[in-house]
Amino acid sequence: QITTVSGNEFLLQSDIDFIILDWFHAIKNAIDRLPKEQRITSRNLEFKIRRSSSIELLNNLDTESKEPKPEHRKSLIFRLNYSASDTNDRNRVKSRLKKFISRRPSLKTLQEKGLIKDQIFGSCLHLVCEHEKSTVPQFVRDCINAVEKRGLDVDGIYRVSGNLATIQKLRFVVNQEEKLNLDDSQWEDIHVVTGALKMFFRELPEPLFPYCCFEQFVEAIKIQDNTTRIERIKSLVKELPRPNYDTMKILFEHLQKIAAKESVNLMSTQSLGIVFGPTLLRPEKETGNMAVHMLYQNQIVELMLSEYSKIFGSEED
């Protein structure tokens, strides 16, 4: 938080140390460029950078006297007597920040101590499955069961967005706790559950349809003959890694149940294709054909929903 001489207040916040340091340098350089008569002549002005949990605050304190904080505090406190001509400030801050960062425990150490658990969101699908000793993430199963229990008839299911703050809260709970009860009253809005499920797939480092298969699926959907097109997509699906195939199968089976209630929830296979197409498959490097790709993405999901029994039906469970 920065308080200017005129009384204006600004809050700059980031979880990343070097970003805060960049802001400090930018502000200091801006002050240095001011005409001399506009600069603050008092040498009692202090800058403080404090680390508390994952939040860094950059405080430009005015000349009011404040009781100094004890140096043994765990939070990081830097006190710099500001002077426009003091060129050592930057090196001093950089040095102390490096020492602070180097002393922080590693992610592996925090995980070993149980302070940070294996993440569900943002992890590779096969790693989540390996950790759970399954081929379909339990969170995916939990969300599908919750939606099928109380969301099949909801208007705009999967299209309507849930409260983002609550979705992020659910995301945090999933990443921190092994057991999840989606029947809890705090998750009563089914759109929060569907929003979290879509977020899970969207945050996979590699989408459910692997990058290496994207162009092959696009070429398959372009095939004019419907029977040949279905057979080609079926062949590509069967070649997917087991976690991808099993997760895809249970997801599309679920979405087929959603589409079967179209007269009530107004979600057709086309609507579901629009919602899930860009979420489930995308190119590794986006080119200028984004609009064309999006069209194919939607069509692939729509076809796989419409022809679910032909694509997945003959595969042994």
C-alpha positions as CSV (number, residue, x, y, z in Angstrom):
1,Q,0.0,0.0,0.0
2,I,1.4,3.4,-1.0
3,T,0.3,6.6,0.6
4,T,1.4,9.7,-1.3
5,V,2.1,13.2,0.1
6,S,-1.2,14.4,-1.2
7,G,-3.1,11.6,0.7
8,N,-3.9,9.3,-2.2
9,E,-3.6,5.6,-1.4
10,F,-2.7,2.8,-3.8
11,L,-2.6,-1.0,-3.2
12,L,-0.1,-3.1,-5.2
13,Q,-0.3,-6.8,-4.4
14,S,1.3,-9.9,-5.8
15,D,2.4,-13.4,-4.6
16,I,5.6,-13.1,-6.6
17,D,8.6,-11.5,-5.0
18,F,10.3,-10.2,-8.1
19,I,7.1,-8.5,-9.3
20,I,6.9,-6.5,-6.1
21,L,10.6,-5.6,-6.4
22,D,10.0,-4.4,-10.0
23,W,7.2,-2.2,-8.7
24,F,9.5,-0.8,-6.0
25,H,12.1,0.1,-8.6
26,A,9.5,1.6,-11.0
27,I,8.1,3.8,-8.2
28,K,11.6,4.8,-7.0
29,N,12.6,5.7,-10.6
30,A,9.5,7.7,-11.1
31,I,10.3,9.7,-7.9
32,D,13.9,10.2,-9.2
33,R,12.6,11.7,-12.4
34,L,10.5,14.4,-10.6
35,P,11.8,18.0,-10.7
36,K,13.9,18.6,-7.6
37,E,11.5,21.1,-6.2
38,Q,8.7,18.5,-6.2
39,R,10.6,15.9,-4.3
40,I,10.2,15.2,-0.7
41,T,13.1,16.7,1.2
42,S,12.6,14.8,4.4
43,R,15.0,11.9,4.8
44,N,12.7,10.2,7.3
45,L,10.5,8.7,4.6
46,E,10.6,4.9,4.7
47,F,9.7,2.1,2.3
48,K,8.8,-1.2,3.8
49,I,8.4,-4.5,2.0
50,R,6.8,-7.1,4.2
51,R,6.2,-10.8,3.5
52,S,3.2,-12.2,5.3
53,S,2.0,-15.6,4.1
54,S,1.8,-15.3,0.3
55,I,1.0,-11.6,0.2
56,E,3.6,-8.9,-0.2
57,L,2.8,-5.3,0.6
58,L,4.9,-2.3,-0.4
59,N,4.2,0.5,2.0
60,N,5.3,4.1,1.5
61,L,4.9,5.4,4.9
62,D,4.6,9.1,5.7
63,T,6.8,10.9,8.2
64,E,4.5,10.1,11.1
65,S,6.5,8.3,13.9
66,K,5.5,4.7,14.3
67,E,6.7,2.2,16.8
68,P,9.4,-0.1,15.2
69,K,8.4,-3.7,14.8
70,P,10.7,-6.3,16.4
71,E,13.3,-7.7,14.1
72,H,12.8,-11.3,15.1
73,R,9.3,-11.3,13.5
74,K,9.0,-14.1,10.9
75,S,7.6,-11.8,8.3
76,L,10.2,-10.1,6.1
77,I,10.7,-6.4,6.9
78,F,13.0,-4.2,4.9
79,R,13.5,-0.6,6.0
80,L,15.2,1.6,3.6
81,N,15.9,5.3,4.4
82,Y,15.0,6.8,1.1
83,S,17.4,9.1,-0.7
84,A,17.2,9.9,-4.4
85,S,20.9,9.8,-4.6
86,D,21.3,6.5,-2.8
87,T,22.2,4.0,-5.5
88,N,22.7,1.1,-3.1
89,D,19.0,0.7,-2.3
90,R,18.4,-1.6,-5.2
91,N,21.3,-3.9,-4.5
92,R,20.5,-4.0,-0.8
93,V,16.8,-5.0,-1.5
94,K,17.9,-7.6,-4.1
95,S,20.4,-9.2,-1.8
96,R,18.0,-9.5,1.1
97,L,15.2,-10.8,-1.1
98,K,17.6,-13.5,-2.5
99,K,18.5,-14.5,1.1
100,F,14.9,-14.7,2.1
101,I,13.9,-16.7,-1.0
102,S,16.8,-19.1,-0.6
103,R,15.9,-19.8,3.0
104,R,12.3,-20.7,2.1
105,P,11.6,-24.5,2.3
106,S,11.2,-26.3,-1.1
107,L,7.9,-27.5,-2.4
108,K,9.0,-31.1,-1.8
109,T,9.9,-30.3,1.8
110,L,6.5,-28.8,2.4
111,Q,4.8,-31.8,0.8
112,E,6.8,-34.2,2.9
113,K,5.7,-32.3,6.1
114,G,2.1,-32.5,4.9
115,L,1.8,-28.7,4.7
116,I,1.1,-28.9,1.0
117,K,-0.7,-31.9,-0.5
118,D,-0.6,-33.2,-4.0
119,Q,-2.7,-30.9,-6.2
120,I,-5.7,-32.1,-8.1
121,F,-6.3,-29.0,-10.2
122,G,-3.5,-28.2,-12.6
123,S,-1.9,-31.6,-12.4
124,C,-1.5,-34.0,-15.3
125,L,-4.4,-36.4,-15.6
126,H,-2.2,-39.5,-15.5
127,L,-0.4,-38.2,-12.3
128,V,-3.8,-37.7,-10.6
129,C,-4.9,-41.2,-11.6
130,E,-1.6,-42.7,-10.5
131,H,-1.8,-41.0,-7.1
132,E,-5.4,-42.3,-6.6
133,K,-4.6,-45.7,-8.1
134,S,-7.5,-45.4,-10.6
135,T,-8.1,-44.4,-14.2
136,V,-10.7,-41.7,-13.5
137,P,-10.1,-38.9,-11.0
138,Q,-12.4,-39.2,-8.0
139,F,-13.2,-35.5,-8.2
140,V,-14.6,-36.1,-11.7
141,R,-16.8,-39.0,-10.4
142,D,-18.0,-36.9,-7.5
143,C,-19.0,-34.0,-9.7
144,I,-20.8,-36.2,-12.2
145,N,-22.7,-38.0,-9.4
146,A,-23.7,-34.7,-7.8
147,V,-25.0,-33.3,-11.1
148,E,-26.9,-36.5,-12.0
149,K,-28.4,-36.5,-8.5
150,R,-29.7,-32.9,-8.5
151,G,-28.8,-31.1,-11.8
152,L,-30.1,-33.0,-14.8
153,D,-33.3,-30.9,-14.9
154,V,-31.6,-27.6,-14.2
155,D,-32.1,-25.0,-17.0
156,G,-28.7,-24.3,-18.7
157,I,-26.7,-26.8,-16.7
158,Y,-23.0,-26.5,-17.7
159,R,-23.8,-23.4,-19.7
160,V,-24.7,-21.1,-16.7
161,S,-21.8,-20.0,-14.7
162,G,-21.6,-20.5,-10.9
163,N,-20.2,-18.0,-8.4
164,L,-16.5,-17.8,-9.2
165,A,-15.5,-17.1,-5.6
166,T,-17.3,-20.2,-4.5
167,I,-15.8,-22.3,-7.3
168,Q,-12.3,-21.1,-6.3
169,K,-13.2,-22.1,-2.7
170,L,-14.2,-25.6,-3.9
171,R,-11.0,-25.8,-5.9
172,F,-9.0,-25.0,-2.8
173,V,-10.8,-27.6,-0.7
174,V,-10.3,-30.3,-3.4
175,N,-6.5,-29.5,-3.5
176,Q,-6.2,-29.5,0.3
177,E,-8.5,-32.3,1.5
178,E,-8.7,-35.9,0.4
179,K,-12.4,-36.3,1.1
180,L,-15.0,-34.1,-0.4
181,N,-18.7,-33.9,0.3
182,L,-20.5,-32.2,-2.5
183,D,-23.8,-32.6,-0.6
184,D,-22.6,-30.0,1.9
185,S,-24.8,-26.9,1.9
186,Q,-21.9,-24.7,0.8
187,W,-22.0,-26.4,-2.6
188,E,-25.8,-26.4,-2.9
189,D,-25.6,-24.3,-6.1
190,I,-25.1,-27.0,-8.8
191,H,-23.6,-24.5,-11.1
192,V,-20.7,-24.2,-8.7
193,V,-20.1,-28.0,-9.1
194,T,-20.3,-27.8,-12.9
195,G,-18.1,-24.8,-12.9
196,A,-15.5,-26.6,-10.9
197,L,-15.6,-29.6,-13.1
198,K,-15.1,-27.5,-16.2
199,M,-12.2,-25.7,-14.5
200,F,-10.6,-29.0,-13.7
201,F,-10.5,-30.0,-17.4
202,R,-9.6,-26.5,-18.4
203,E,-6.6,-26.4,-16.1
204,L,-5.1,-29.8,-17.2
205,P,-1.6,-29.1,-18.5
206,E,-2.5,-31.3,-21.5
207,P,-6.2,-31.5,-22.4
208,L,-8.3,-34.6,-22.2
209,F,-7.7,-35.0,-26.0
210,P,-3.9,-35.0,-26.0
211,Y,-2.1,-32.4,-28.1
212,C,-0.6,-35.0,-30.3
213,C,-4.1,-36.1,-31.4
214,F,-5.6,-32.7,-32.1
215,E,-4.9,-32.5,-35.8
216,Q,-6.0,-36.2,-36.3
217,F,-9.4,-35.5,-34.7
218,V,-9.8,-32.4,-36.8
219,E,-9.0,-34.3,-40.0
220,A,-11.4,-37.0,-38.9
221,I,-14.3,-34.6,-38.4
222,K,-13.7,-33.2,-41.9
223,I,-14.5,-36.6,-43.5
224,Q,-17.7,-36.3,-45.5
225,D,-19.0,-39.9,-45.2
226,N,-20.6,-40.2,-41.8
227,T,-19.9,-43.9,-41.3
228,T,-16.2,-43.4,-42.1
229,R,-16.0,-40.3,-39.9
230,I,-17.4,-42.2,-36.9
231,E,-15.1,-45.2,-37.4
232,R,-12.1,-42.9,-37.7
233,I,-12.9,-41.1,-34.5
234,K,-13.7,-44.3,-32.7
235,S,-10.2,-45.6,-33.8
236,L,-8.6,-42.5,-32.5
237,V,-10.4,-42.7,-29.1
238,K,-9.4,-46.3,-28.6
239,E,-5.7,-45.3,-29.1
240,L,-5.8,-42.8,-26.2
241,P,-4.0,-43.5,-22.9
242,R,-6.2,-45.4,-20.5
243,P,-6.8,-42.5,-18.1
244,N,-7.8,-40.3,-21.0
245,Y,-10.1,-42.9,-22.5
246,D,-11.8,-43.9,-19.2
247,T,-12.3,-40.3,-18.1
248,M,-13.6,-39.4,-21.5
249,K,-16.0,-42.3,-21.6
250,I,-17.5,-41.5,-18.2
251,L,-17.7,-37.8,-19.0
252,F,-19.4,-38.3,-22.4
253,E,-21.8,-40.9,-20.9
254,H,-22.8,-38.2,-18.3
255,L,-23.1,-35.5,-21.0
256,Q,-25.3,-37.8,-23.0
257,K,-27.7,-38.0,-20.0
258,I,-27.7,-34.2,-19.9
259,A,-28.6,-34.0,-23.6
260,A,-31.4,-36.6,-23.1
261,K,-33.1,-34.0,-20.8
262,E,-32.9,-31.3,-23.5
263,S,-36.6,-30.6,-23.3
264,V,-36.2,-29.6,-19.6
265,N,-32.7,-28.2,-19.3
266,L,-32.4,-26.8,-22.8
267,M,-28.9,-28.3,-23.3
268,S,-28.7,-30.0,-26.7
269,T,-25.7,-31.9,-28.0
270,Q,-24.8,-28.8,-30.0
271,S,-25.0,-26.6,-26.8
272,L,-22.8,-29.1,-24.9
273,G,-20.3,-29.1,-27.8
274,I,-20.0,-25.4,-27.7
275,V,-19.4,-25.5,-23.9
276,F,-17.0,-28.4,-23.8
277,G,-15.3,-28.3,-27.2
278,P,-12.6,-25.7,-26.4
279,T,-12.2,-27.1,-22.9
280,L,-11.5,-30.7,-23.8
281,L,-9.4,-30.3,-27.0
282,R,-7.2,-27.6,-28.3
283,P,-4.0,-27.2,-30.3
284,E,-0.7,-27.0,-28.4
285,K,0.2,-23.8,-30.2
286,E,-2.7,-21.6,-31.3
287,T,-2.4,-20.3,-34.9
288,G,-4.5,-17.8,-36.8
289,N,-7.2,-20.5,-37.4
290,M,-8.7,-20.1,-33.9
291,A,-12.2,-19.6,-35.2
292,V,-12.0,-22.6,-37.5
293,H,-10.5,-24.8,-34.8
294,M,-13.3,-23.8,-32.4
295,L,-15.9,-24.9,-35.0
296,Y,-14.2,-28.3,-35.3
297,Q,-13.7,-28.6,-31.6
298,N,-17.5,-28.2,-31.1
299,Q,-18.4,-30.5,-33.9
300,I,-16.1,-33.3,-32.5
301,V,-17.7,-33.2,-29.1
302,E,-21.2,-33.0,-30.6
303,L,-20.6,-36.0,-32.9
304,M,-19.2,-38.1,-30.0
305,L,-22.2,-37.3,-27.9
306,S,-24.6,-38.1,-30.7
307,E,-22.8,-41.3,-31.6
308,Y,-21.7,-42.3,-28.1
309,S,-22.9,-45.9,-28.4
310,K,-21.0,-46.5,-31.6
311,I,-17.8,-44.9,-30.5
312,F,-17.6,-46.3,-26.9
313,G,-20.1,-49.1,-26.9
314,S,-18.0,-52.0,-28.1
315,E,-15.0,-51.2,-25.9
316,E,-14.7,-53.6,-23.0
317,D,-14.8,-52.0,-19.6
